[in-house]
Amino acid sequence: MAKLTSTAIVLSLAVGISMVQAEVIKLPIGAQAAQKQHLERPENGMTRGQVAARFGEPQSVVSSVGDPPISTWEYADYVVFFENDRVLHSVLKHVPLHPVTPDQ
């Protein structure tokens, strides 16, 4: 009986695993948000004050998290990551080539 049960479990797992599939999409870093690469963005090391003066106030702000404290400012086309008071990195937002609408 134990052998029959273990055989049933192995077969169930084998069938379940063979049904699982995923598509892997590889997109080179340089091709991401290619139409926005020309946009001027905050540079590493700028202060929050410099960013606000040059690029305006962000659309939204996420408070500091972790140690060292990392916070984000979100603009229309990019997100700025701060460590303490300095820009750590700015990242362009993804723009899908074929946007999906809620009714799809």
Secondary structure, DSSP 8 states (H G I E B T S, - for coil): -HHHHHHHHHHHHHHHHHH---------GGGTTGGGTTS----TT-BHHHHHHHH---SEEEEEETTTTEEEEE-SSEEEEEETTEEEEEEE----SS---TT-
